[in-house]
Amino acid sequence: MDVDNLKQANPLGLEPKREKSGSDTFRKYNYQYHWAFCRILDEHECGNDFALFIEEHEDVTIANSLDVTKTTFELNQVKETSKKHTVHSLTSVSKGESQSLIEKLAKSCCDKSYSQKISKVNFVSTGGYSFNTHKKGYSFEVIDSGELNAEEVKKVEDAISKIIGAADFLPKLAFVIPYLPERGFDLVVEGKISSLISKIAPGLKYDANSIYECVIRDLNRKGENSFDYKNWNDALKRKAITSAQLSDVIGQHISRKPDENIVSEMIQILNDEYSLNSLSRRKIVNGFNRYYTKKISSRELIVKEVSSDIIRCIEKLAEKHSNANDLESAVKAELNEKTLSFFQTQEDITGAFLYELLEGVEI
């Protein structure tokens, strides 16, 4: 017999749940991951290199370079809460706790081998703050420790006074009110992806939902990974979302065909000036398309550097060669190592060379 479920009561909803903390805990952790997602979208929009780590000494840790010799770190403790924090609540030890919120944050940063590489320490709270500056009528998204009055500074200093190396902590400390809402944050992040692509590459077709799903799954996977990695490259691969990885994901889920005239000219050059079988020719066309997508969608500095290097070499050598095949051989010999290592195959280099020859330079 068919049952109209729209008219039926939920047997599990007739009694209040004994335990609701599980859902609240999941939402709090889920919020942290989505806040982290927003941060990397902001970094990507600015064209910055980054590596974002979840649950690595703090809730969210952001490196501002993929070069370990140059990078500095921003540590973020993220709280999804309705409580409006005061300096007193941040520096007092709550019942059942052994240390205050500020002490916990300071201990992540002070007297560590990486302490000198820390550029910023943020306490991020959805509940906001009630400091002296708010009593004066100001409402800031980011409140640096320098905005605190003398009494508030004294309370923070007293709270961390027993922590070794705490002298450098206070100047790096800031309090942040996130713009990401406490509810429906997944939809906000997906909308932010759409807004980002529309801004950096207008006219592209894209799949914001697929980009969202790929990145949030990767964030969850890497957040669950509790192993330590002494090697920087291993840490980037297994624990971080990097600028390069995000750029690749976005590139895989957007599409816009190159100008038909350029594609036709490329095919003509391959047919007339390169001795290739059909498989090799297809690989070059695929490399051309991948490079084209990178050029129009990526914010990575490396893409701009690679493009500039190829164009430089073409302009320098073009007059000495009568066909594209010979010119490419000369250009490849002139390219720097960083450019060559950017490409996975020789066909990818050829595709990029042909793109810049047809689109990037005037000969």
Disulfide bonds with the S-S distance in Angstrom:
none
